[in-house]
Amino acid sequence: METVTIFEQGRNDLINFINTEYKGFDQKLLSHFLNSFNELLDYREEGTHTKPKIIFTNNIDAIIKSVPKAYKLQVFEDADAIMFNSRLKPLIAISKKEWCIYIETKEDKVIYGICKTFNSLKEKTLITEIQESTYLHDRADKISCIVAESLSDFEMSLFSTHGNAIRINTSLHASQDIDKKQTIEEFTKDCFSKLRTTKKKLEEVHIMFYNIFTKVIEDLNGAMCVIVDKDYKDNGFFEDGIWLENPISFSKVFTQSKSYSEEKLQAFATLFINMLNFDGITVVDTTGKVLAYNVFVESNIKRTKNVIGGARKRAAYTIINSRRKHIVGVYFQSHEGEIFYKSLKKPKVVKPKVVKVEETQPTPTPAETIAETVKPETKVEKTVEKEIKTEKSIDKEVKNEKEIVKEVKTEKITEPIKVVDKEIEKPKKTEIKKLETEGDIVITETIT
């Protein structure tokens, strides 16, 4: 007896996601999409693997208007979704080089076509614009939109303008939870970590590299790129390769705005992609310069014996495990769709700040406070306040017609000495005469 097993969880999660994120989604269209799911993952046109992007929406015009420089071309219009498979095949054949398929559903018809943005390479793509659009996010209940994108032979990702996403994996093994966008962003950040330019131009060059490596993921079966420091001097580790006498500098296209050329930028990008598509490793530095391509390293069998994969993956881990100075990171992409970026930068050690703490006396307990307040009779506090008044101060006091004599407490005096204020005529001469000294107490007499 044969048992048939299907990936029920993935199917149910996909159905729930679509029906939740897109209210009123055509159920016949959903059924056809589920039946074509595996074919879309591994679609090949004349032996070439194609990874289509499909936009499901109820208002393609609103989406096109919300994205700068966007364009759509309608191809088919049917009364229902029964022709889904027949319509999809010719659309996939022409939806290359950033062209996307759109399927718009109305109450009485289904419309098929393709769309694209005519942006510069340093500007965001149509899919990125849709995903980051605040306008579409705020109107997601009225303008429904789900974008499906094939990642590999066994994996597809979907996101909605509500801001939610799901990834469906059809393989028997659990894949690593890799965020393609985050991987490329981390790689791009390290590629230009030592580039000194304006904030705007740095953002443009980041977007450009993101777009280039999005194309690499979509169009290439495998690639490997190593980032080295801008002051890197090869000591033979990467000698087996082609090093350019004049490195390609993408940053110059942005920093020299007067000589900017979109055609030149596109040509450099195509050349860079061709280098990545060639055998071996492509080497760039931390200012975005392309230094070398077709580079090979001798794999370290001892350190890579547990690595599951081909020669490219073993080479990647040979570089990672070498721990050589001035190698910043390694980008790896396999034929099967595995992608990762490993940063080799050593984290900065932040020295803890030394904070000087002043010594503070411990807070006395209530018992100690009471003991301090109530002192034994045998212990008498002796307080002597000495005040020497100058002639000027005394003259001032005389002018105010008063003289203040302060009380002095001693062991023998239990009551303060009363001093009667009296009027004093202004003297011609004032002096202070010391009479005698009793211990710490000085007895003085003022003579006028």
JOWOCOR-V832461 format. One line per field, one symbol per residue. phi: phi as a letter, one per 20 degrees, with the letter a starting at -180 (. if undefined). psi: psi as a letter, one per 40 degrees, with the letter a starting at -180 (. if undefined). burial: b if it has 9 or more other ideal C-beta (glycine too) atoms within 8 Angstrom, else e. Layout:
phi = ???
psi = ???
burial = ???
This chain:
phi = .ddddceffffffffffffeecfnfgfffffffffegffffdfcdlnefddfdcdebdbfffffffdfmebccfdcbcfbefegffffgffffdeclmfdeccdddfcacddacbadeeffedffffffffdffgfffdffedfbcddcfebfcbcdccdffodbbcdddeedfeffdegffffffffgffcfdedbffffffffffgffffffffffddeaabcdddffefcfdofdfeadeffcgedffffefdffdfbffffffffffffffffffndddcdedneeebbleccefeffedfefeqefffffffffffflffmeeacdcbefeofcbcdfdffffeefffedfdffcfffffgfffffffedfffededccdecddeffffgfffgfmbcddefcdcfeeecffedefbfcfffebcbddeeacdmeddeccedd
psi = hhhhhigddddddddddddddghfhhdddddddddedddddfhhhfehhhgihhhhiegddddddehhfiiihhdihidaededdddddddddegifehihihhhideihhiaiiiifiideiiiddddddehdddddfdddghhhhhhhdaeehiiiiieeeiiihhheieihiighhddddddddddddfdehhaiddddddddddddddeddddddieiihhhhiidehhhfedfdgahhhdgihhddddddgddehhdddddddddddddddeiiaihhiaeeehhdiifhiihhhddeedehhaaddddddddddedfiiehdihhhhideehhihhhehhihhhhihhhhhihihihiiddddddddhiiddhhhhhhhhhhhidddddddddefihhhiihhiddhdiihhhhhihhihidhhihhhcihgbehhhihhh.
burial = eeeeeeeeebbebbbebbbebbeebbebbbebbbebbeebbebeeeeeebbbbbbbbbbbebbbebbeebbbeebbebeebebbbebbeebbeebeebbbbbbbbeeebbbbbbbbbebebbbbbbbebbbebeebbebbeebbbbbbbbbbebbbbbbbbeeeebbbbbeeeebeeeebeebbbbbbbbbbebbebeeebbebbbbbbbbbbbbbbeebeebbbbbbbeebeeeeebeebeebeeebbbbebbeeeeebeeeebbebbebbbebbebebbbbbbbbbbbbbbbbbbebbeeebeeeeeeebbbbbbbbbbbeeebbbbbbbbbeebbbbbbebeeeeeeeeeeeeeeeeeeeeeeeebeeeeeeeeeeeeeeeeeeeeeeeebbebbeeeebeeeebeeeebeeeeeeeeeebeeeeebebeeeeeeeebebeebee
